[in-house]
């Protein structure tokens, strides 16, 4: 009874305006539940992190385009957060990410993880495959930091992008996101590729950009679908609320610019809740042009990108790609991608008609649980697709509905030939999930 009262007190306190007074080190991005699936656990590699500024010169300034005769151009800046395998032991203490802006676009908070700022790169063990990470609208480069750190600890260089005009503190015209998202992703790939061969860069010899994976969430997933080959419909290029003055035509299905966009260096895509099919930015013909292997991750109750008519339709219509669909049954738009909600986001914020925490959380699923599952499946998928590790197959060859898996173990607790329980999931933990696979023709 005492323990129940203590828990109730904590819950009431968190909702009474004093959550900010709780210890700031609660803002961890690297939490691991005891029921986390096997591959979620961080790898053996120490992780470093650095911030890099790049500029894409002479780009259309979509925010200031007012018509076909008013097409200003500008140099487009992008800020990158780069996680990488580092030398030295894994630190025994939490490492801070300071001055991180959260969903209200104003508050700056401190997050904590395992990456050491400016640590020496482990070039002796490289080069490592590259993972690009692309946030939603709005978002920032820390929104999926849990994946960046986790994958770097397993021998990848993970680069997360702050997309100009699309961040919490720089949320401008939606048309800029529609046009620029796949262009930003491609430009950053080129920049990291160039830096991997530049003397004096910490990335020199560290990155194998010819072996790249792309992670996108929501509008980041929209960009990833386009970059994978999914040209948009003609109708979507003319939406009044969309990209101005026909500027989205560069991504229209069949356009020369669109046909040139897919890149053979990108070997696999993971798209969390990709937005667009729900608003007919693609049709079956455009999605049939996707050939890049893809894993889609979604909540079955997504009311932003939609599930039926949205993410699931992308899965069904990308008929020429080898593809997977992982479904969090009952989850909404935030299935797996956002980091745990910072404590400061629990409080109301001026200018928002919702709690900032809603940007990160789900009404049904625990954030950390979803993150751990996402870490598990991205590890398996990229391990197979980028590293050629056939040992990952057992984590990707599953019965469709998790609860249909049968646990059959011998006296030593090892699975028998009759065991169909989801590989890597502790007993009683594989529930509420669906996993499907369709092979390319």
LOGUMAR-375637 format. One record per residue (C-alpha): residue number from 1; x, y negated, z negated. Coordinates in steps of 0.02 Angstrom, whole numbers, plus 50000, padded with zeros to 5 digits. Layout:
<recs>
<n = NUM, c1 = X, c2 = Y, c3 = Z>
...
</recs>
This chain:
<recs>
<n = 1, c1 = 50000, c2 = 50000, c3 = 50000>
<n = 2, c1 = 50143, c2 = 49881, c3 = 49958>
<n = 3, c1 = 50224, c2 = 49912, c3 = 50127>
<n = 4, c1 = 50059, c2 = 49878, c3 = 50218>
<n = 5, c1 = 50040, c2 = 49713, c3 = 50125>
<n = 6, c1 = 50219, c2 = 49666, c3 = 50170>
<n = 7, c1 = 50188, c2 = 49702, c3 = 50355>
<n = 8, c1 = 50027, c2 = 49602, c3 = 50350>
<n = 9, c1 = 50119, c2 = 49457, c3 = 50269>
<n = 10, c1 = 50250, c2 = 49458, c3 = 50408>
<n = 11, c1 = 50115, c2 = 49461, c3 = 50542>
<n = 12, c1 = 50018, c2 = 49319, c3 = 50461>
<n = 13, c1 = 50177, c2 = 49218, c3 = 50438>
<n = 14, c1 = 50224, c2 = 49240, c3 = 50620>
<n = 15, c1 = 50055, c2 = 49170, c3 = 50671>
<n = 16, c1 = 50052, c2 = 49026, c3 = 50547>
<n = 17, c1 = 50180, c2 = 48910, c3 = 50624>
<n = 18, c1 = 50340, c2 = 48969, c3 = 50540>
<n = 19, c1 = 50402, c2 = 49097, c3 = 50667>
<n = 20, c1 = 50541, c2 = 48975, c3 = 50713>
<n = 21, c1 = 50611, c2 = 48997, c3 = 50537>
<n = 22, c1 = 50643, c2 = 49183, c3 = 50564>
<n = 23, c1 = 50825, c2 = 49231, c3 = 50598>
<n = 24, c1 = 50875, c2 = 49176, c3 = 50773>
<n = 25, c1 = 50972, c2 = 49337, c3 = 50801>
<n = 26, c1 = 50804, c2 = 49421, c3 = 50823>
<n = 27, c1 = 50813, c2 = 49353, c3 = 51002>
<n = 28, c1 = 50906, c2 = 49506, c3 = 51063>
<n = 29, c1 = 50899, c2 = 49561, c3 = 51244>
<n = 30, c1 = 50982, c2 = 49729, c3 = 51213>
<n = 31, c1 = 50860, c2 = 49812, c3 = 51094>
<n = 32, c1 = 50842, c2 = 50001, c3 = 51108>
<n = 33, c1 = 50696, c2 = 50094, c3 = 51032>
<n = 34, c1 = 50727, c2 = 50266, c3 = 50955>
<n = 35, c1 = 50610, c2 = 50341, c3 = 51085>
<n = 36, c1 = 50701, c2 = 50260, c3 = 51232>
<n = 37, c1 = 50727, c2 = 50377, c3 = 51380>
<n = 38, c1 = 50901, c2 = 50448, c3 = 51400>
<n = 39, c1 = 50972, c2 = 50334, c3 = 51534>
<n = 40, c1 = 50915, c2 = 50173, c3 = 51451>
<n = 41, c1 = 51060, c2 = 50175, c3 = 51328>
<n = 42, c1 = 51202, c2 = 50057, c3 = 51372>
<n = 43, c1 = 51352, c2 = 50133, c3 = 51459>
<n = 44, c1 = 51529, c2 = 50146, c3 = 51390>
<n = 45, c1 = 51598, c2 = 49993, c3 = 51479>
<n = 46, c1 = 51627, c2 = 49828, c3 = 51390>
<n = 47, c1 = 51534, c2 = 49687, c3 = 51476>
<n = 48, c1 = 51589, c2 = 49511, c3 = 51518>
<n = 49, c1 = 51480, c2 = 49367, c3 = 51575>
<n = 50, c1 = 51517, c2 = 49205, c3 = 51667>
<n = 51, c1 = 51415, c2 = 49065, c3 = 51744>
<n = 52, c1 = 51453, c2 = 49021, c3 = 51925>
<n = 53, c1 = 51390, c2 = 48872, c3 = 52027>
<n = 54, c1 = 51369, c2 = 48889, c3 = 52215>
<n = 55, c1 = 51296, c2 = 48775, c3 = 52348>
<n = 56, c1 = 51209, c2 = 48825, c3 = 52509>
<n = 57, c1 = 51245, c2 = 48679, c3 = 52628>
<n = 58, c1 = 51127, c2 = 48594, c3 = 52750>
<n = 59, c1 = 50965, c2 = 48682, c3 = 52704>
<n = 60, c1 = 50788, c2 = 48622, c3 = 52736>
<n = 61, c1 = 50729, c2 = 48522, c3 = 52585>
<n = 62, c1 = 50557, c2 = 48605, c3 = 52581>
<n = 63, c1 = 50497, c2 = 48502, c3 = 52431>
<n = 64, c1 = 50514, c2 = 48342, c3 = 52534>
<n = 65, c1 = 50452, c2 = 48406, c3 = 52702>
<n = 66, c1 = 50298, c2 = 48305, c3 = 52748>
<n = 67, c1 = 50270, c2 = 48357, c3 = 52929>
<n = 68, c1 = 50353, c2 = 48424, c3 = 53086>
<n = 69, c1 = 50440, c2 = 48256, c3 = 53112>
<n = 70, c1 = 50498, c2 = 48241, c3 = 52932>
<n = 71, c1 = 50614, c2 = 48388, c3 = 52898>
<n = 72, c1 = 50748, c2 = 48324, c3 = 52778>
<n = 73, c1 = 50896, c2 = 48434, c3 = 52738>
<n = 74, c1 = 51005, c2 = 48447, c3 = 52584>
<n = 75, c1 = 51141, c2 = 48549, c3 = 52502>
<n = 76, c1 = 51048, c2 = 48677, c3 = 52396>
<n = 77, c1 = 51131, c2 = 48714, c3 = 52227>
<n = 78, c1 = 51110, c2 = 48882, c3 = 52139>
<n = 79, c1 = 51171, c2 = 48933, c3 = 51967>
<n = 80, c1 = 51220, c2 = 49115, c3 = 51942>
<n = 81, c1 = 51245, c2 = 49220, c3 = 51787>
<n = 82, c1 = 51369, c2 = 49360, c3 = 51821>
<n = 83, c1 = 51384, c2 = 49514, c3 = 51711>
<n = 84, c1 = 51531, c2 = 49627, c3 = 51748>
<n = 85, c1 = 51634, c2 = 49772, c3 = 51679>
<n = 86, c1 = 51767, c2 = 49699, c3 = 51565>
<n = 87, c1 = 51925, c2 = 49758, c3 = 51482>
<n = 88, c1 = 51940, c2 = 49792, c3 = 51298>
<n = 89, c1 = 51823, c2 = 49879, c3 = 51176>
<n = 90, c1 = 51637, c2 = 49848, c3 = 51162>
<n = 91, c1 = 51617, c2 = 49707, c3 = 51034>
<n = 92, c1 = 51557, c2 = 49755, c3 = 50862>
<n = 93, c1 = 51451, c2 = 49598, c3 = 50841>
<n = 94, c1 = 51311, c2 = 49512, c3 = 50935>
<n = 95, c1 = 51363, c2 = 49389, c3 = 51070>
<n = 96, c1 = 51265, c2 = 49228, c3 = 51100>
<n = 97, c1 = 51187, c2 = 49154, c3 = 51256>
<n = 98, c1 = 51166, c2 = 48973, c3 = 51205>
<n = 99, c1 = 51050, c2 = 48836, c3 = 51269>
<n = 100, c1 = 50935, c2 = 48954, c3 = 51363>
<n = 101, c1 = 50776, c2 = 48866, c3 = 51421>
<n = 102, c1 = 50615, c2 = 48963, c3 = 51392>
<n = 103, c1 = 50443, c2 = 48961, c3 = 51475>
<n = 104, c1 = 50387, c2 = 48790, c3 = 51413>
<n = 105, c1 = 50528, c2 = 48713, c3 = 51515>
<n = 106, c1 = 50592, c2 = 48613, c3 = 51367>
<n = 107, c1 = 50649, c2 = 48719, c3 = 51221>
<n = 108, c1 = 50827, c2 = 48781, c3 = 51219>
<n = 109, c1 = 50857, c2 = 48938, c3 = 51118>
<n = 110, c1 = 50997, c2 = 49059, c3 = 51082>
<n = 111, c1 = 50983, c2 = 49237, c3 = 51142>
<n = 112, c1 = 51095, c2 = 49380, c3 = 51086>
<n = 113, c1 = 51168, c2 = 49529, c3 = 51175>
<n = 114, c1 = 51330, c2 = 49625, c3 = 51200>
<n = 115, c1 = 51415, c2 = 49528, c3 = 51341>
<n = 116, c1 = 51572, c2 = 49430, c3 = 51298>
<n = 117, c1 = 51583, c2 = 49258, c3 = 51378>
<n = 118, c1 = 51731, c2 = 49243, c3 = 51499>
<n = 119, c1 = 51802, c2 = 49415, c3 = 51456>
<n = 120, c1 = 51939, c2 = 49482, c3 = 51570>
<n = 121, c1 = 51867, c2 = 49584, c3 = 51714>
<n = 122, c1 = 51911, c2 = 49768, c3 = 51728>
<n = 123, c1 = 51981, c2 = 49757, c3 = 51905>
<n = 124, c1 = 52084, c2 = 49914, c3 = 51877>
<n = 125, c1 = 51925, c2 = 50019, c3 = 51874>
<n = 126, c1 = 51840, c2 = 49928, c3 = 52018>
<n = 127, c1 = 51774, c2 = 49886, c3 = 52140>
<n = 128, c1 = 51598, c2 = 49908, c3 = 52075>
<n = 129, c1 = 51431, c2 = 49904, c3 = 52167>
<n = 130, c1 = 51338, c2 = 49739, c3 = 52164>
<n = 131, c1 = 51164, c2 = 49710, c3 = 52093>
<n = 132, c1 = 51072, c2 = 49548, c3 = 52135>
<n = 133, c1 = 50934, c2 = 49493, c3 = 52014>
<n = 134, c1 = 50796, c2 = 49372, c3 = 52067>
<n = 135, c1 = 50669, c2 = 49299, c3 = 51944>
<n = 136, c1 = 50486, c2 = 49249, c3 = 51967>
<n = 137, c1 = 50400, c2 = 49080, c3 = 51984>
<n = 138, c1 = 50441, c2 = 49003, c3 = 51867>
<n = 139, c1 = 50584, c2 = 49093, c3 = 51783>
<n = 140, c1 = 50771, c2 = 49083, c3 = 51761>
<n = 141, c1 = 50927, c2 = 49188, c3 = 51772>
<n = 142, c1 = 50906, c2 = 49256, c3 = 51595>
<n = 143, c1 = 50730, c2 = 49326, c3 = 51617>
<n = 144, c1 = 50799, c2 = 49499, c3 = 51662>
<n = 145, c1 = 50961, c2 = 49484, c3 = 51564>
<n = 146, c1 = 50924, c2 = 49651, c3 = 51483>
<n = 147, c1 = 50949, c2 = 49734, c3 = 51653>
<n = 148, c1 = 51103, c2 = 49630, c3 = 51695>
<n = 149, c1 = 51194, c2 = 49680, c3 = 51537>
<n = 150, c1 = 51136, c2 = 49860, c3 = 51542>
<n = 151, c1 = 51189, c2 = 49891, c3 = 51722>
<n = 152, c1 = 51357, c2 = 49805, c3 = 51699>
<n = 153, c1 = 51394, c2 = 49923, c3 = 51554>
<n = 154, c1 = 51371, c2 = 50067, c3 = 51678>
<n = 155, c1 = 51491, c2 = 50005, c3 = 51810>
<n = 156, c1 = 51401, c2 = 49872, c3 = 51913>
<n = 157, c1 = 51425, c2 = 49686, c3 = 51940>
<n = 158, c1 = 51254, c2 = 49607, c3 = 51911>
<n = 159, c1 = 51221, c2 = 49431, c3 = 51976>
<n = 160, c1 = 51062, c2 = 49341, c3 = 51922>
<n = 161, c1 = 51006, c2 = 49185, c3 = 52015>
<n = 162, c1 = 50930, c2 = 49022, c3 = 51953>
<n = 163, c1 = 50821, c2 = 48982, c3 = 52105>
<n = 164, c1 = 50815, c2 = 48794, c3 = 52131>
<n = 165, c1 = 50636, c2 = 48721, c3 = 52130>
<n = 166, c1 = 50577, c2 = 48880, c3 = 52043>
<n = 167, c1 = 50646, c2 = 48874, c3 = 51865>
<n = 168, c1 = 50559, c2 = 48831, c3 = 51701>
<n = 169, c1 = 50634, c2 = 48656, c3 = 51700>
<n = 170, c1 = 50630, c2 = 48630, c3 = 51889>
<n = 171, c1 = 50462, c2 = 48702, c3 = 51944>
<n = 172, c1 = 50426, c2 = 48611, c3 = 52107>
<n = 173, c1 = 50323, c2 = 48644, c3 = 52263>
<n = 174, c1 = 50276, c2 = 48828, c3 = 52283>
<n = 175, c1 = 50317, c2 = 48815, c3 = 52468>
<n = 176, c1 = 50501, c2 = 48802, c3 = 52425>
<n = 177, c1 = 50493, c2 = 48971, c3 = 52338>
<n = 178, c1 = 50399, c2 = 49048, c3 = 52485>
<n = 179, c1 = 50533, c2 = 48995, c3 = 52610>
<n = 180, c1 = 50691, c2 = 48998, c3 = 52506>
<n = 181, c1 = 50677, c2 = 49155, c3 = 52402>
<n = 182, c1 = 50745, c2 = 49282, c3 = 52528>
<n = 183, c1 = 50867, c2 = 49152, c3 = 52595>
<n = 184, c1 = 50938, c2 = 49124, c3 = 52421>
<n = 185, c1 = 50957, c2 = 49311, c3 = 52396>
<n = 186, c1 = 51049, c2 = 49331, c3 = 52561>
<n = 187, c1 = 51159, c2 = 49178, c3 = 52530>
<n = 188, c1 = 51212, c2 = 49240, c3 = 52358>
<n = 189, c1 = 51255, c2 = 49410, c3 = 52431>
<n = 190, c1 = 51369, c2 = 49321, c3 = 52557>
<n = 191, c1 = 51447, c2 = 49213, c3 = 52422>
<n = 192, c1 = 51487, c2 = 49358, c3 = 52306>
<n = 193, c1 = 51554, c2 = 49456, c3 = 52454>
<n = 194, c1 = 51670, c2 = 49310, c3 = 52496>
<n = 195, c1 = 51726, c2 = 49288, c3 = 52315>
<n = 196, c1 = 51766, c2 = 49474, c3 = 52302>
<n = 197, c1 = 51908, c2 = 49441, c3 = 52425>
<n = 198, c1 = 51961, c2 = 49269, c3 = 52363>
<n = 199, c1 = 52127, c2 = 49259, c3 = 52273>
<n = 200, c1 = 52108, c2 = 49174, c3 = 52106>
<n = 201, c1 = 51924, c2 = 49220, c3 = 52085>
<n = 202, c1 = 51883, c2 = 49333, c3 = 51937>
<n = 203, c1 = 51778, c2 = 49433, c3 = 52062>
<n = 204, c1 = 51927, c2 = 49469, c3 = 52175>
<n = 205, c1 = 51939, c2 = 49658, c3 = 52191>
<n = 206, c1 = 51797, c2 = 49681, c3 = 52065>
<n = 207, c1 = 51645, c2 = 49692, c3 = 52181>
<n = 208, c1 = 51597, c2 = 49808, c3 = 52322>
<n = 209, c1 = 51467, c2 = 49696, c3 = 52404>
<n = 210, c1 = 51450, c2 = 49820, c3 = 52546>
<n = 211, c1 = 51359, c2 = 49929, c3 = 52419>
<n = 212, c1 = 51224, c2 = 49815, c3 = 52349>
<n = 213, c1 = 51059, c2 = 49838, c3 = 52258>
<n = 214, c1 = 50927, c2 = 49701, c3 = 52240>
<n = 215, c1 = 50808, c2 = 49680, c3 = 52093>
<n = 216, c1 = 50664, c2 = 49557, c3 = 52111>
<n = 217, c1 = 50519, c2 = 49516, c3 = 51996>
<n = 218, c1 = 50356, c2 = 49438, c3 = 52058>
<n = 219, c1 = 50414, c2 = 49303, c3 = 52180>
<n = 220, c1 = 50587, c2 = 49382, c3 = 52170>
<n = 221, c1 = 50500, c2 = 49542, c3 = 52227>
<n = 222, c1 = 50415, c2 = 49443, c3 = 52366>
<n = 223, c1 = 50586, c2 = 49387, c3 = 52427>
<n = 224, c1 = 50654, c2 = 49563, c3 = 52413>
<n = 225, c1 = 50513, c2 = 49635, c3 = 52520>
<n = 226, c1 = 50550, c2 = 49506, c3 = 52655>
<n = 227, c1 = 50738, c2 = 49536, c3 = 52645>
<n = 228, c1 = 50704, c2 = 49723, c3 = 52660>
<n = 229, c1 = 50616, c2 = 49692, c3 = 52826>
<n = 230, c1 = 50436, c2 = 49647, c3 = 52783>
<n = 231, c1 = 50397, c2 = 49500, c3 = 52897>
<n = 232, c1 = 50250, c2 = 49392, c3 = 52842>
<n = 233, c1 = 50087, c2 = 49370, c3 = 52937>
<n = 234, c1 = 50052, c2 = 49224, c3 = 53053>
<n = 235, c1 = 49903, c2 = 49175, c3 = 52945>
<n = 236, c1 = 50014, c2 = 49155, c3 = 52790>
<n = 237, c1 = 50125, c2 = 49029, c3 = 52879>
<n = 238, c1 = 49977, c2 = 48909, c3 = 52895>
<n = 239, c1 = 49903, c2 = 48913, c3 = 52718>
<n = 240, c1 = 49872, c2 = 48734, c3 = 52661>
<n = 241, c1 = 49938, c2 = 48775, c3 = 52488>
<n = 242, c1 = 50089, c2 = 48868, c3 = 52557>
<n = 243, c1 = 50247, c2 = 48814, c3 = 52646>
<n = 244, c1 = 50228, c2 = 48647, c3 = 52737>
<n = 245, c1 = 50236, c2 = 48612, c3 = 52923>
<n = 246, c1 = 50258, c2 = 48793, c3 = 52978>
<n = 247, c1 = 50422, c2 = 48813, c3 = 52884>
<n = 248, c1 = 50377, c2 = 48992, c3 = 52834>
<n = 249, c1 = 50381, c2 = 49045, c3 = 53017>
<n = 250, c1 = 50565, c2 = 49089, c3 = 52994>
<n = 251, c1 = 50502, c2 = 49244, c3 = 52900>
<n = 252, c1 = 50357, c2 = 49286, c3 = 53015>
<n = 253, c1 = 50348, c2 = 49464, c3 = 53075>
<n = 254, c1 = 50436, c2 = 49478, c3 = 53243>
<n = 255, c1 = 50526, c2 = 49311, c3 = 53233>
<n = 256, c1 = 50709, c2 = 49317, c3 = 53282>
<n = 257, c1 = 50758, c2 = 49242, c3 = 53114>
<n = 258, c1 = 50660, c2 = 49376, c3 = 53023>
<n = 259, c1 = 50733, c2 = 49520, c3 = 53123>
<n = 260, c1 = 50908, c2 = 49457, c3 = 53080>
<n = 261, c1 = 50874, c2 = 49444, c3 = 52893>
<n = 262, c1 = 50885, c2 = 49627, c3 = 52831>
<n = 263, c1 = 51063, c2 = 49667, c3 = 52782>
<n = 264, c1 = 51148, c2 = 49837, c3 = 52792>
<n = 265, c1 = 51248, c2 = 49796, c3 = 52636>
<n = 266, c1 = 51086, c2 = 49810, c3 = 52535>
<n = 267, c1 = 51064, c2 = 49995, c3 = 52508>
<n = 268, c1 = 50916, c2 = 49993, c3 = 52387>
<n = 269, c1 = 50784, c2 = 49874, c3 = 52316>
<n = 270, c1 = 50690, c2 = 49877, c3 = 52151>
<n = 271, c1 = 50538, c2 = 49763, c3 = 52158>
<n = 272, c1 = 50442, c2 = 49730, c3 = 51998>
<n = 273, c1 = 50263, c2 = 49672, c3 = 52032>
<n = 274, c1 = 50305, c2 = 49594, c3 = 52201>
<n = 275, c1 = 50183, c2 = 49454, c3 = 52242>
<n = 276, c1 = 50111, c2 = 49428, c3 = 52416>
<n = 277, c1 = 50009, c2 = 49574, c3 = 52480>
<n = 278, c1 = 49867, c2 = 49515, c3 = 52369>
<n = 279, c1 = 49860, c2 = 49354, c3 = 52473>
<n = 280, c1 = 49889, c2 = 49439, c3 = 52641>
<n = 281, c1 = 50067, c2 = 49378, c3 = 52663>
<n = 282, c1 = 50096, c2 = 49550, c3 = 52739>
<n = 283, c1 = 49992, c2 = 49673, c3 = 52834>
<n = 284, c1 = 50023, c2 = 49855, c3 = 52877>
<n = 285, c1 = 50120, c2 = 49810, c3 = 53035>
<n = 286, c1 = 50240, c2 = 49694, c3 = 52944>
<n = 287, c1 = 50270, c2 = 49815, c3 = 52801>
<n = 288, c1 = 50302, c2 = 49958, c3 = 52923>
<n = 289, c1 = 50461, c2 = 49866, c3 = 52973>
<n = 290, c1 = 50539, c2 = 49898, c3 = 52803>
<n = 291, c1 = 50676, c2 = 50027, c3 = 52815>
<n = 292, c1 = 50776, c2 = 49987, c3 = 52658>
<n = 293, c1 = 50742, c2 = 50114, c3 = 52519>
<n = 294, c1 = 50634, c2 = 50038, c3 = 52383>
<n = 295, c1 = 50570, c2 = 50071, c3 = 52208>
<n = 296, c1 = 50413, c2 = 49974, c3 = 52160>
<n = 297, c1 = 50370, c2 = 49951, c3 = 51976>
<n = 298, c1 = 50199, c2 = 49885, c3 = 51925>
<n = 299, c1 = 50062, c2 = 49880, c3 = 51794>
<n = 300, c1 = 49897, c2 = 49958, c3 = 51845>
<n = 301, c1 = 49804, c2 = 49804, c3 = 51779>
<n = 302, c1 = 49911, c2 = 49672, c3 = 51862>
<n = 303, c1 = 49799, c2 = 49519, c3 = 51888>
<n = 304, c1 = 49934, c2 = 49412, c3 = 51971>
<n = 305, c1 = 50006, c2 = 49519, c3 = 52110>
<n = 306, c1 = 49864, c2 = 49646, c3 = 52093>
<n = 307, c1 = 49891, c2 = 49833, c3 = 52092>
<n = 308, c1 = 49758, c2 = 49898, c3 = 52212>
<n = 309, c1 = 49767, c2 = 49779, c3 = 52359>
<n = 310, c1 = 49936, c2 = 49720, c3 = 52300>
<n = 311, c1 = 50087, c2 = 49820, c3 = 52242>
<n = 312, c1 = 50009, c2 = 49989, c3 = 52275>
<n = 313, c1 = 49962, c2 = 49934, c3 = 52451>
<n = 314, c1 = 50144, c2 = 49887, c3 = 52485>
<n = 315, c1 = 50192, c2 = 50062, c3 = 52429>
<n = 316, c1 = 50062, c2 = 50140, c3 = 52544>
<n = 317, c1 = 50100, c2 = 50031, c3 = 52696>
<n = 318, c1 = 50290, c2 = 50031, c3 = 52694>
<n = 319, c1 = 50278, c2 = 50195, c3 = 52787>
<n = 320, c1 = 50452, c2 = 50194, c3 = 52863>
<n = 321, c1 = 50547, c2 = 50171, c3 = 52701>
<n = 322, c1 = 50595, c2 = 50300, c3 = 52572>
<n = 323, c1 = 50502, c2 = 50231, c3 = 52422>
<n = 324, c1 = 50449, c2 = 50261, c3 = 52242>
<n = 325, c1 = 50311, c2 = 50185, c3 = 52136>
<n = 326, c1 = 50324, c2 = 50182, c3 = 51946>
<n = 327, c1 = 50160, c2 = 50130, c3 = 51865>
<n = 328, c1 = 50137, c2 = 50073, c3 = 51685>
<n = 329, c1 = 49955, c2 = 50123, c3 = 51659>
<n = 330, c1 = 49856, c2 = 49983, c3 = 51578>
<n = 331, c1 = 49996, c2 = 49854, c3 = 51593>
<n = 332, c1 = 49977, c2 = 49684, c3 = 51673>
<n = 333, c1 = 50101, c2 = 49579, c3 = 51775>
<n = 334, c1 = 50245, c2 = 49585, c3 = 51649>
<n = 335, c1 = 50276, c2 = 49772, c3 = 51667>
<n = 336, c1 = 50459, c2 = 49804, c3 = 51629>
<n = 337, c1 = 50544, c2 = 49650, c3 = 51699>
<n = 338, c1 = 50542, c2 = 49508, c3 = 51569>
<n = 339, c1 = 50656, c2 = 49516, c3 = 51418>
<n = 340, c1 = 50575, c2 = 49522, c3 = 51244>
<n = 341, c1 = 50488, c2 = 49358, c3 = 51205>
<n = 342, c1 = 50605, c2 = 49240, c3 = 51109>
<n = 343, c1 = 50536, c2 = 49202, c3 = 50936>
<n = 344, c1 = 50520, c2 = 49018, c3 = 50978>
<n = 345, c1 = 50401, c2 = 49061, c3 = 51120>
<n = 346, c1 = 50274, c2 = 49126, c3 = 50994>
<n = 347, c1 = 50227, c2 = 48947, c3 = 50950>
<n = 348, c1 = 50107, c2 = 48838, c3 = 51052>
<n = 349, c1 = 50194, c2 = 48721, c3 = 51174>
<n = 350, c1 = 50141, c2 = 48549, c3 = 51229>
<n = 351, c1 = 50085, c2 = 48547, c3 = 51410>
<n = 352, c1 = 50040, c2 = 48732, c3 = 51420>
<n = 353, c1 = 49864, c2 = 48799, c3 = 51398>
<n = 354, c1 = 49932, c2 = 48969, c3 = 51346>
<n = 355, c1 = 50062, c2 = 49032, c3 = 51225>
<n = 356, c1 = 50236, c2 = 49035, c3 = 51306>
<n = 357, c1 = 50254, c2 = 49212, c3 = 51237>
<n = 358, c1 = 50122, c2 = 49272, c3 = 51361>
<n = 359, c1 = 50250, c2 = 49244, c3 = 51498>
<n = 360, c1 = 50353, c2 = 49388, c3 = 51428>
<n = 361, c1 = 50233, c2 = 49505, c3 = 51338>
<n = 362, c1 = 50097, c2 = 49629, c3 = 51382>
<n = 363, c1 = 49934, c2 = 49655, c3 = 51289>
<n = 364, c1 = 49954, c2 = 49845, c3 = 51288>
<n = 365, c1 = 50137, c2 = 49890, c3 = 51308>
<n = 366, c1 = 50282, c2 = 49843, c3 = 51194>
<n = 367, c1 = 50413, c2 = 49735, c3 = 51282>
<n = 368, c1 = 50560, c2 = 49836, c3 = 51221>
<n = 369, c1 = 50476, c2 = 49999, c3 = 51270>
<n = 370, c1 = 50447, c2 = 49934, c3 = 51446>
<n = 371, c1 = 50624, c2 = 49867, c3 = 51458>
<n = 372, c1 = 50697, c2 = 50034, c3 = 51403>
<n = 373, c1 = 50595, c2 = 50126, c3 = 51534>
<n = 374, c1 = 50650, c2 = 50002, c3 = 51667>
<n = 375, c1 = 50832, c2 = 50023, c3 = 51615>
<n = 376, c1 = 50813, c2 = 50211, c3 = 51628>
<n = 377, c1 = 50738, c2 = 50211, c3 = 51802>
<n = 378, c1 = 50852, c2 = 50077, c3 = 51876>
<n = 379, c1 = 51001, c2 = 50174, c3 = 51810>
<n = 380, c1 = 50939, c2 = 50333, c3 = 51892>
<n = 381, c1 = 50892, c2 = 50248, c3 = 52055>
<n = 382, c1 = 51047, c2 = 50144, c3 = 52081>
<n = 383, c1 = 51156, c2 = 50286, c3 = 52020>
<n = 384, c1 = 51086, c2 = 50392, c3 = 52161>
<n = 385, c1 = 51075, c2 = 50259, c3 = 52296>
<n = 386, c1 = 51233, c2 = 50158, c3 = 52264>
<n = 387, c1 = 51348, c2 = 50284, c3 = 52182>
<n = 388, c1 = 51288, c2 = 50442, c3 = 52267>
<n = 389, c1 = 51268, c2 = 50531, c3 = 52100>
<n = 390, c1 = 51164, c2 = 50686, c3 = 52137>
<n = 391, c1 = 51147, c2 = 50714, c3 = 51949>
<n = 392, c1 = 51019, c2 = 50573, c3 = 51950>
<n = 393, c1 = 50898, c2 = 50675, c3 = 52056>
<n = 394, c1 = 50826, c2 = 50764, c3 = 51904>
<n = 395, c1 = 50767, c2 = 50595, c3 = 51836>
<n = 396, c1 = 50681, c2 = 50552, c3 = 52000>
<n = 397, c1 = 50599, c2 = 50719, c3 = 52041>
<n = 398, c1 = 50453, c2 = 50717, c3 = 51920>
<n = 399, c1 = 50274, c2 = 50776, c3 = 51907>
<n = 400, c1 = 50167, c2 = 50628, c3 = 51956>
<n = 401, c1 = 50074, c2 = 50597, c3 = 51793>
<n = 402, c1 = 50188, c2 = 50596, c3 = 51642>
<n = 403, c1 = 50059, c2 = 50674, c3 = 51528>
<n = 404, c1 = 50044, c2 = 50824, c3 = 51647>
<n = 405, c1 = 50224, c2 = 50872, c3 = 51611>
<n = 406, c1 = 50241, c2 = 51033, c3 = 51511>
<n = 407, c1 = 50379, c2 = 51051, c3 = 51382>
<n = 408, c1 = 50446, c2 = 51228, c3 = 51380>
<n = 409, c1 = 50606, c2 = 51247, c3 = 51279>
<n = 410, c1 = 50713, c2 = 51396, c3 = 51228>
<n = 411, c1 = 50772, c2 = 51433, c3 = 51051>
<n = 412, c1 = 50917, c2 = 51312, c3 = 51074>
<n = 413, c1 = 50795, c2 = 51174, c3 = 51122>
<n = 414, c1 = 50847, c2 = 51173, c3 = 51305>
<n = 415, c1 = 50720, c2 = 51161, c3 = 51447>
<n = 416, c1 = 50676, c2 = 51325, c3 = 51531>
<n = 417, c1 = 50634, c2 = 51350, c3 = 51715>
<n = 418, c1 = 50452, c2 = 51323, c3 = 51670>
<n = 419, c1 = 50484, c2 = 51152, c3 = 51592>
<n = 420, c1 = 50408, c2 = 51006, c3 = 51689>
<n = 421, c1 = 50421, c2 = 50871, c3 = 51556>
<n = 422, c1 = 50492, c2 = 50708, c3 = 51623>
<n = 423, c1 = 50682, c2 = 50725, c3 = 51621>
<n = 424, c1 = 50767, c2 = 50611, c3 = 51496>
<n = 425, c1 = 50609, c2 = 50570, c3 = 51397>
<n = 426, c1 = 50603, c2 = 50628, c3 = 51216>
<n = 427, c1 = 50459, c2 = 50746, c3 = 51180>
<n = 428, c1 = 50294, c2 = 50657, c3 = 51151>
<n = 429, c1 = 50358, c2 = 50498, c3 = 51233>
<n = 430, c1 = 50318, c2 = 50528, c3 = 51418>
<n = 431, c1 = 50142, c2 = 50460, c3 = 51421>
<n = 432, c1 = 50052, c2 = 50315, c3 = 51505>
<n = 433, c1 = 50163, c2 = 50323, c3 = 51659>
<n = 434, c1 = 50143, c2 = 50379, c3 = 51839>
<n = 435, c1 = 50286, c2 = 50409, c3 = 51961>
<n = 436, c1 = 50264, c2 = 50438, c3 = 52148>
<n = 437, c1 = 50381, c2 = 50464, c3 = 52294>
<n = 438, c1 = 50356, c2 = 50451, c3 = 52481>
<n = 439, c1 = 50493, c2 = 50498, c3 = 52603>
<n = 440, c1 = 50530, c2 = 50403, c3 = 52762>
<n = 441, c1 = 50482, c2 = 50497, c3 = 52922>
</recs>
